[in-house]
Amino acid sequence: MNLEEKFIFTRDSKKTLGIVAVAGFVLVVIGVLLVIFTGHGHEATAEAGHGDGGHHAFHWYDRLTTSLWVNGVYFAGMALLGVFFVAINYASQAGWSAYLKRIPMSFGYWLPIAFVVLLAVFLFDTFIGHHKIFHWTADTTDPIILGKRAYLNVGFFLIRMVLYFVLWYLMFKKLRSLSLEEDRLGGYNYWRKSRFYAVIFLIIFAVTSSTSAWDWVLSTDPHWFSTIFGWYIFAGWFVISLVATTLFAVFLNENGYLKQLTPNHLHDLGKFIFAFSIFWTYLWFSQYLLIYYANIPEETIHYLERLHSPTYAPLFYVNIILNFFFPFLVLMTRDAKRHTIFLKIVGVILLIGHWIDLYLLVAPPAIGENGGIGFIEIGTFAIFGAAFVALALNTMTKASLVPKNHPMLQESLHYST
């Protein structure tokens, strides 16, 4: 059995991803030109946000920066939860996933890129743009926003953002270096150290996953709040990270790598996707039901802006269909979780569905009826997706795809469900 599998990032694969990225860039340019020359959205859009930022005229770059922010948060979550998946399996001493751990671990190298994107968009929106995404950064006399100034202020926001990414990336690099040293030297010592640092990461993650969700998503609508929002974003992030791990595993196997990948591994990945899709739906419905029942104005406005909007109402219903009904019905049976065709179809649908979910959270308060899924949104998603995949595949060329000295590797190779 060959445990020295080295992935080769072929010229054809690079070319394909390059074409996707270029096509995405062309779509963005076309989308921007359409916004500029059709005159769409040049009227003042007070409905685009509750804060002072919503009273400025709409510009083409408002739609672009909104899309960049959505993609920045989306792929940051995918990368972070890849590291989380590795850490939670170390902490729980799970053996089944040892064979696959190099896949989600490769996602961690996206974190610095995510930081640059999010920092750039935030600074642009705050100091150059018109506070479209973050209304609370504008000077305002709004009593609700003023009441949150101790937490929602530019300086503290930037400190938190830097702190998140520094802590996440340092912990990821530590887990990665220990894994590579384990490959080189073997022994149980590196596994024990990995478990220790995995627990430290999970403690940090338990706090920062929620506070980053409040910062990056919930604060785009500072008049609204939800007590389960951190869990809600976590569930969506975990689903897309699990899907990405599964799709990479299938891709590698179909291209002659990870030959010991079995339907048993796919079954467990499928069960996680199925379970956390249901968990996401539970949180989605709980949030909606409690707000509907309480009927408090500052809470119901979140749903009114979406359900009464010709732009967002269709997406609201598409969201729950793609992220719950479709994966629930398709992955319900045991066999469906063990066949790559079902996992690939459901995986692609969920990647699209959870992007729509995040877009529905950010776009309505930011750009109001000037939003929608168009060339700009599709193009930016294609660029980010191609870049993320390219970075992950390039990372996989740096070391063996199989953690050959992992103490639970044999358990993983002979895993059966």
N, C-alpha and C positions, 0 to 999 in steps of 0.2 A: 504493500500500500504506500503510495507516494504522498508524504505529508509536506513536501516542499513545493507546493503549488504556487507559482508566481504568475500573476495576471499580466497579460500583455495588452496594453492599450493600443489597439491597431489603428492604422492610418484611416481605414474606412470608418471606424467608430468616431474618431476625431472629426472626420469630414462631415459625418451625419450630424453630429452635435453642432458643428460650426454652421452648417446650413440652417439648422433650427434657430440658432442664435441670430444669424443674419436675417432670416425671414421674420423673426420677432422684431428686430430693429426696423425693418421696412414697414411692418404693420404699425409700429409706434409712430413713425414719421407720417404715414398716411393718416393715422388717427388724429395726430396733432394738426395736420393741415386741414382736415375736415372740420375740426372744431374751430379753427381760425377763420376759414373762408366761408363756412355755412352760417356763421354768426350765432351758432348754438351756444346759449348760455352766457351771452354778453350782458344780459340784464342784471340788475342788482338782485341778489338772492338772499334776502333776509331769512328765508325758510331753510337755507343751507346749514344753519347752526343756531344754537340758542344764545351763544356768547357774542361779543362784539365782532369776532372774526367773521360771523355769518352775514354782516351788513356790508361787506365790501363786494365790489363787482367781481364776477367770476372771470377768470382768465384760463387760457389753455393749460398753463403749467399747474393749475390747481388740480386738474384731473390727473395729470401725469404724476405729480407728487403723491396724490392719494393712492394711485396704483402702486407706486414704488414703495410706499409705506406698508400697504397690505402685503406685498410680496416679501418685503424685508422681514416683517413679523412672521409670516407663514413659513419661510425657509429657516429663519432663526429657530422657530419651534421644532421644525423637523430635525435640525442638527442637534439641538439641546436634548430632545427626547431620544435620539440615537444614543447619546452618552448615558442618559438615564436608563435605557434598556440594558446596556452593558452593566451599569452599576447595580441595578436591582437584581440582576441575575447573579452577580458576585455576592451581594449581601445575603440573598436567600439560598446560596449554595446550589443553585439550579445547574444541573448538568446537561440537560437536553440541548441548550443553546450554545454550548462551548464551540461547536464546529462552525457556527455562523457569526461569532461575535466580531470578527474583523469587518463585517459589512456595516453594522450601525456605528462601530467605532470610527470608521472613515468619515462619518458625517461631521464629526467634531471640528474638522479643519475649516468648515464653513463659518464658524462662529466669528472670527475676525472680520470676514467679509460682511457678515450681517451687521456687525457693530459699525463699520464704516458707512454702510447704506443708511441705517437708522439714524446715526448721528448726523449725517449730511442732510437728510430730509428734515429732521427736527430743526436743525439750525436754519435751513432755508425757510421753512414755514414760519419760524419765530422771528427772524431778523430781516428776511428779504421778501418773503411772501406776505400774506394777509391773515395769518393765524387761522387758516381754514381748517386744518386738522386739529390743532390744539388751541381752541378759543380762549382757554384760561391763561395763555401766555400774553394776551393783550391787556392793556390797561382797562379795567372795568370796575363798575360800581355794583355789579351783580352780587347780591348778598349771599347767594349759594356758593359762588366761586370764591368770594372773599372768605367765607367760612372754611374753605379748604386750603387756603394759602399756606398754611404751615407745612402741608405736604405737597401741594401742587404749586411749585414755584420753579423757575427755570434752573436756578443753581442746584437745588436739591435733586431735581429730575436728572440733570446731567451727571451728578455724582453717583446717583443710583445706577444709571445706565452703564457708566464705566465700571462700577463695582460688580455689577452682574456679569459682564463679559470677562473681566479679569479673573474673577473667581471660577466661573464655568470653564474658561479655557485652561487655567492652571491645573484644575482638577482633571480635565480631559487629558492634558499632556502628561500628567503623572500616571494615569491609568495606561495610557498608550506606551510610555517608556517602560513601565513595569512589564507589560505584555511582551514587548520586543526583547527585553532582557531575559524573560522567561524562555523565549524561543532560543536564545543563544546559550543560556547556561542551565536551564532546567531546574528541577527541584521544587519543593513546596513553598519555599520562602517567599517567592514573588507572588504566588497566589494568595498567601496570607496577607502580604502587604497590600495587594490589590483589594482584598476584602475590606481592610481597614480604611483605605482611601475612598472606596466606594460608599461606605457608610458616612464618611465625612461629606462627600458630595451630596448624598441624599438628604442630609440634614440641611445643607445650604439650599438645595433644590426645593425642599419643603416650604421654605420661606420665599425665596426669590422667584419661583415659578408663578406664585400668586401676585406678588407685588409688581413683577414685570407685566403681568396681564392687566393689572390695574393701570399701570403707567402707559402702556403702549396701545391699549384698546379701550378700556373703560373710560379713561380720561379724555378720549375724543368726544365724549358726550357727557360733560361734567355735571349736568343736571340730573343725570340718571344714575342709579346704583343698583347693584345686585349682590346679595350676600353669598352667592355661590359662584360668582364670576370666575374666580381663580380656578376652581375645579372644572368649570365649563371649558375654559381655554385649554387647560391641561388635557382634558379628554380629547378634544379635537386635534391638538398637537400629537398626542400619543398615537391616535389612529393613523395620521398621515406618515408618522415615522415608522410604524409597524408595516404599513403598506409599502413604503419605500424599501425597507429591509427585505420584504417578501419579493418584490419585483426585481431587486438586484440579485437575490439568491436564485430566482428562476432564470434570469438572464445569464448569470454565470454558469449555471448548470447546463443550460441549452447550448452554451458555447464551449463546452468541454471542460469546465472548471467545476470544483466542488462535486466531484463524481459520487461522493458518498451521501449526497443530499437525498433524502428519502421522503415518501409521502407522510411519514411520521413527523418529520420536521415541519413540513408544510401544514400538516394538520394542526400542530400547536400554534403556528403563526396565524393560521386561519381562525382558530378559536379565540386568540387574543383580539384580532380584528373584529370578529363577530361580537365578542363580549364588550369591548370598549365602544363599539358603535351603539350598542344598546345603552351603555352607561352614559354616553353623550346625549342620547335621546331622552333618557331619564332626567338629566339635568336641564335639557332644553324645555321639556314639558313641565317640570317642576317650577322653573323660573316663570314660564308663561302662565301657568295655572295660578300661582300665588299672586302675581301681579294683576291678573284678570279678576281674581276674587276680591283682592283688597281694593282695587279701583282707586288708587291714590294717583292724583294727577301727575306728580313728578316721576312716577314709575310708568304709567300707561302711555306717556308721550313716546317712549321708545318704540312701542308696537304700533301706535297710531301713525307715526312717520313712515312706517314700512307697509302696513296693511292698507292704508288709504292713499298710497302712492302708485300711480300708473307705472313708474319706473321700477319700483322695488317689490310691489305686491306679488308679481309672478315669481320673482326670485325667492320670496319668502316661502312659497309652497314648494318650489323646486328643491329648495334646501332640505326640507324634511323628507322629501321623496328620495333624493339621492343619498342622503346620509343615514337614513333609517330603513325605510320600506324596501329599497332595492337590496342593500346588503343583507338585511334580515331574511328576506324571502329566498335569495340565492344561496346564502351560506348556511341555511338552516340545517341541511342534512350533513351527515358525516362525510359522505363521498365528495360533496362539493368542496370541502375544505382540503381535500387531498389531490385535487386535479388542478393543474396549472392554468388551464383555460378559464376556469371560474375565478380563480384568484386574480388573474390578470385583468379580467373584465371588471370585477368588483373593485379592484385596486385603482384602476384608472378613474372609475366613477367617483370613488371616495376622494381621490386627490382633487378632482374638479369640485365636488360637493363641498368639501371643507374650505376650499378657496372662496367659494361663493358665500359660505357662512361667515368667514372673516370679513369679506367685502361688505356684507350686509351690516356688520357691526360698525365699520369705519366710514363708509361712503355717505350714507344719508345725512349724518350731522355735519360732515365736512363739505360736501358739494351739492347736497340736495338733489333736485331733479336734473341737474347737469351730469349726473352719473349714469351708470348702465354698463353692460358688458359689450364693449366694442373693440375696435382695432387696438386702441391703447392698452386695454386690459389684457387682451389675448397676447399681444406682442410682448409686454413686460413679463407675463407669466412664462412665455416661451424662452425669453432671454435668461431669466433666473433659473428656470428648470434645466436648461442646457448647461449653464455654468455650474450648477450644483452637481449634476450627474458627472460632468467632466472632472470636477475636483475630486469627487468620491472615487471614480475609476482611476484617476491618476494616483491617488493615495494608495489604492490597492496594489499598485505596481511596486511600491516601496518595500513591501515585506510579504512573506508567505500568506496566502489567503487562509491557511489553516494554522491555528495556534498549536504547533506540533508538540509542545511540552506542557500544555495545559493539563493539570491533574485529572480533569473530568472529561478529557477528549474521548477516551474509549467509551465512556458511558454515553456520550453524545452520538458517537458513530454507531453504536448498537442500540440506540434508543428505539423503543417500540410503544405504540399506544393501542 
